[in-house]
Structure formats: C-alpha cells, structure tokens
C-alpha cells in the first residue's frame, strides 16, 4: 500500500516540479478525508495539482470556475419542468462528482459559497425537499486568490474551518522552473498519468491511517498546542475541537506516509502550518489569517517534552 | 504601559486596599476624613458601575483645597504625627476618584504601603501586626492586578501575591533578628499622656479604689529560675514617709542613693526581668532587697528603683533582689525623725495606741494587739465611706471599713504614736502566674499599700495590715478576691466577665496573655534580647559573623526559590524526559541546550553535528527515545540503555558535578 502511495506522489510530482512537500500535504489531506483549500496567486499550478490528483486516484473529476454572478443552482443542480411528463425533473449539478475542483471560490458571493460548503459538510444536497447523497469519496479542492486581490469575497472563519487543510504552493525554485520551461506544458501529460489507486483502495488506506498509534506524550503535546492557541494573547480565538481533531488525523496520515505506524512530534509539527494557519487569526492584523510567523511562535513556545 | 487603563478587577483590588489600610485609622482621625474617603470610594464605585462619571477638574481642585484647609482646622492645636497621617489618608482617599490609568493606581498603592505602616504608630499589638500583614498582602495583590495586562478572576492576583510573599517571610524574620538596631533619629510624639492610671506620689485613702478598678497591665515579670512564693511578691514602688494628718506623701528630701553592687552573680538572689508598661512616672516596681540593677537606673536607700526620666514607652529591666536580707540596719533610732512624726489631731487614735503600749511588754505584743483589734471589727471593702479630717480616728472607731490604704495608713500611724518608726509603701502585690510562658502578670488592680516598721536589730520589717483583715487579698490573686466586690472593675463589663472563675475562659485568657507577653518580649522589645540571642546563636559577635548571618539565609532563600521555579519547569514525571533535560542542561553551558519546541530527534541531530565523535550515540539516543516515548515500546531495558547512552555522551565519569546531577535524575 505504501508503495502505491509513493508511486502516486511521484506521478503527481511529474506534473508539479519541486513541490513534493505540498503534494504530500494534499495527499495527506485527501486520505484523511478532508477538503483542501489551496491559496495562491493565479498561475501557480493549483488547478494542475487538483487535476493530477484526480487522475492518479482515478476519481471522477469536475471543475467549477466560480464567478461573481454564479448562483447556488449552478453548483447543486436545478429542477426543470419537463413538458412531456408534466413533472419537474432534477438535473444534478457539477457537485455530483468524486473530486470537485472549485476554482477561485472567493470570487463568488457568500450565498453561492455557502451552498457548496454545505454540500461539503453534509455529504448530501437537498433540493426542493428531496435529499440526494453525494458520491463517496467526495473531495473538494478549492482554490482561492489571496484576499488582498480586487473583487473577492473572503470566506468567513466558520467556513474556513470546514477545510481540513490550507496549503500554499509558492513560486517554484529556479531549478524546478528551468525543468518546467524545458519540459513544456506539463498539463498535457495529466490525462496520460496512470491511476495508482482505486477509490476502494483509498477508503482502505483511510482505515489504515486511522490505526496509526498515538502515544500519550504526543497527545499531550497536541493538547498543549491547542491550549496555547486558546490561552495565548496573540490570537483572537483559539482552535476549535474540529481543528484539534484535524491536527490529530492529519498527523496520523503524515506518519503513515512516512512509513511509521506511530506518530512522532515531528508529524504534528509538520501538520501545524497547513491545519492551523487558516483557523487562527492574529490579534493585530484584521482580515488576514495567521501567517507563518504565528505558527512559528507556537512551535517555539510550546515544548515537545512535558 | 503606565497610560493603560486599569482593568475592572484591578480597580476593585485598588478600592479594597484603600479600604483595608484606612480602616484602622478611623478611630484617631477626625470623622470628616472618614466621610471624605467613603465618598471618594463610593464615587469611584459608581463610576465602576457606570452610573456616574468621573468628577470634573474644578471639583477635584476644590476638594483638595477644602481637605487641606480641613486638616489645618482640625489640628489647630497641633497633633504631632497625627497631622501627617491625616494628611496622608485624606490625600490618598482623594486620589481614588481619579483612579483611571495605571500610573494613578501605582501612586495609590505606594502610598497604601506607607499608610499601612503608619498603623504601627498607633498600636503595636499582635492583632495589629496580623492585620498589617494582611493589608500588605492585599495591597500587593492590588499591585499584581495592576500589572496583569488582561482581565483575570478576582482571586488570581491574591494567589500570585501570596506565593510571592511566602519566600519574603523568612527574609523578614532574618532581617528582624540580625539587623543592628539604630537609636531612633527622632522621637515620634503621639501625645498620649492623657490619663494613664498608675500609683501616685501621694496616698490619701480613697485613691487606690480608682486604681483597683483598672484591669490594665502594669508590668510583667519573668524570673530566671525559681520564682518566690506568691505571698512574698511585694513589688515596692514608692515609699511614703511624710504624714500630714490625712494623706501620706513622698519624702521631700532627697533619699540617698544606694551604692552599686558589684556582686551580680549572687546565687541567693532572685534574678528577674520586669517588662514595664508606660506609667508616665519614673518608679520601677522591685522586690526588696535590691542587689543588682541596670546602670541607667538609680536605686535609693529606701529600696526603690527609679529611672532618670519618665517612662513613656514599654521598657524592660533585668533586676536581682534578695528577699532574705534586711535593710536599714545601719541606722539608729535617732535617724527617724521623719518616720516618727505625728501631726496634730487623731487624738483618739493616739490614746488607743498608748493604752495598748502600756499593756504590752514588747513591740511584738503591741502589734499583736493591733492585729487582734482589726480582726474583731473590721471589713475589707473597695467602697469605704468617706473620711473626715481626723481620718485615722474615724476609720478606727467609726467606719471600720476600708481597703489596703486605710489599713496601712492607720497602722503606720499607731506605730508612730508609740515611737516605732513606720512608713507606708505603695506598689503592687502578687500577680497572676501564667503557666504557658512562666511569668507573672501584674495588673493595675494588683496595686497595694503596706507598711514598714523599723526595729533596732531587724531593720525595716514589712507588715501587711490588710492581710490581717483579708488574708485572701495576699494569698490569692487579686482578681479572685476582689471579683466578689461590686466596685471591682465595674467600669469594664467585658473584663469583669472575662475574670470569672470559669476554667476554660481562664485558660484562654492565660493563653492570650502568654501570647502577648511573648510578643512584647520577643518582638516589640526585641532590641533588649537581640544581643543576647545572637550571642547565644553565634558565639562572640563580629561584623563578619553578623553579615554572614544576614546574607546566608538571604542567598539560601533566593537560590531555593530559583531552584524550585527551575525544578517545576524542568522536572517531569517522565524518566526519559528527565534524561533528555539533563542532557540539555549539560550542553546548555556550550550554548547547545534544547530549544523550546525542538523535538528530541532534531536536537540529537544537532548535537551529532556539534560533536561528531559522539554522533552515533546521539542517533541511538534519538532512536531509543522515539521508541520509548512514541513507539509505545517503553520497557526498563530501553530506559537503562538510554541512560547508558546519555551517560556516555555526557562523559559522566569525568566530572564530579555532572555525575552528581546525573545521579539525581
């Protein structure tokens, strides 16, 4: 199983040069069963990453470009009157897929955003009294432009909390960019990637990861981290219990990904930035989410040993 | 920082500390100051509740001016230190209404410390000391709450300040014990001379009734070694030799001083220490015969001891007396013109004396007759009827009721009438034995008067005519005898109640008295004990020893506190963690301590790079630790292995200190 995972990460790595860390984080997020938020400038490879992941995991893939005039019906589908049968027939929206890429989610209005986020949380869609289940597994990879850009509707904290992780891709290194330029447009290679995992195997993987051992001292460490975010005066509010659960689960998957069947503090530390960064807001900045500096502060102020 | 607004908790603490330090001053301040302080506190409280707003500037200015004028007006006649305290309290109270920023609260709190210490100017009892300590804790909590940047629970600052003050306590004790006492640079005059009861220089029967009613403490006595029998405790204070027909006066001529006795280590003498309350006079109650006394006191030939100045503070004297030795042996009958002088009047009494004298062969027989006469018809009472000009005759033949003064006066007169030199001695008799601290407590109601008669071979002989009439008065403590008398302590309901015969109450009272005695002896009058105690503890004193005595406990307390803080931080229940901490502590001196939040693996990698010769060991440490802590394979074997590996890395066997530290983990 671990070999398959390794292969999977390598395959995606062929599309996204020099971003192995972010790919691992994204894979961890999906195996842990959470939704992923990728935040970066346009053209950094967010879509490529999502697309490649869908391909190697052999998941149904839908892409949805969010715009400011989009309505909830554009996501979850709509009932249309059928003249022949004389009934309203429900036409499923693009949300009915295994992996949904919600591109530039903060370009659309809060009303539309919340329609998607509800689907993410419940795993089902309700239209006119009828409830339709979404396929399993169901993942959303949402991308968003940095908040500071013009014409965006920032996601409120309550909705950010529903994303298991938020990652940033960042500019590629010079070496990676050279390879990119030499190798040509990697996107064309995506459809030719060989799928490494079946959806069933993915679910099995999820079970394996949840069996990873967590010792008392690691749990204590996690608790100390959580308490720090709640007690320290740097943050406006602490991390929610959903956040602490997210940290634990992703740390387990991360440990599994690195070939261990127990969690070490390094796993927790590695997951702290992607899991906590969007759940915390520093006191001094308004609107901005806690940057790397705040996460570093947590790491250097909370001791690993009791 | 200082411009920051006070938090709500902090404000409550400020108000509480203002209240607590002002409360004890209320009785001796003009009442309007109390009102001003209450007004200010209420005002600030209403601001706190959001009902009122802070007063405008003009009003504050007016209040300050008015308060200043008020203090001046209240103390027109001058009041020494009280004026200063009044000014301090009123200014401090007014500051409360502009308590808003942190800097305001700092001013209020610093003044609060000062006001708290001025409480001692007015009272130095155990209760006051405890109260002031509590007040200091509260003011410190207020200071703590001021410096906490965020809102906390109300109790939190109290907890913190108590924790902070605990290590200060032993330091306080050491400073108190070891600090050299300087004489006061100035005397603080609290003008408390008004109406202190004590023995008077004259005795006109009727005087001592007033005294017996007071349960105030006159003095305390501690004997080194065995104490004499209660019936022998005649604390002489004043000798009255002049009789003017109604009252007895102190000899106007100067009584010769007693030569200083060099033989202090007289083992037949009783050695004792008198802790004398202020009596606004200069006599010191002693037992006769005086054999040794402090050099700053004058002893006189009539066996009285006096200080050169009035005793206005509590004083403590070491005195030795020999009860078995007579005095006045070197005199002849011719020396006693004064002690034989009888003014005109009281003729009936004189006749009675001469008739007895004719019937008796010896002076002793005469005295026996006198005794018999008293026995037949006389009553002991604290409320005798008033006596006219011929007081002695009236007493002997008509009223036949009186207390020690009457009996002493009449007996001395009768003795003089037949040519036996006699005089009246006033002082205190007996005292209350406190079994817990082994001392006698003598109260003002133990005041007594007795007589002394001179006989050629025996010198001055003490006689107590009161004892012939009411032997209880001498054998039992005064309160046992006198409590049956209504006049006794009628001014003071509470003490009359407390002096009942109830066993438990008695015990409690003794305990409280013992505590007070210890307090006076070891705290308030510690400067008398200091040298002796320190010499007892340290041997011969030298500046070096004294400095060490002060410094060693200081450094001990401080290092203990630091250690404790460190220990609390470092020590954990986990043995593996403790080993890693020891490793980190060792490398801390090479600036390679584990950083907070650094994982053990990362730290070991860092150490491996720093000391490549031990790299393999460090890697093994990291693996072992990971197995033990995270891999859930924690067994004794691995722990021992970890200990060995770390021990190897630390070079344990080379350095004794490291070995010791390592052994402790």
Interface residues (C-beta under 8 A of the other chain):
Chain A: X213 X215 X217 X218 X233 X262 X263 X264 X265 X266 X269 X298 X299 X300 X301 X302 X303 X304 X305 X306
Chain B: X149 X150 X572 X573 X574 X577 X580 X581 X595 X596 X597 X598 X599 X600 X601 X602 X626 X629 X630 X631 X632
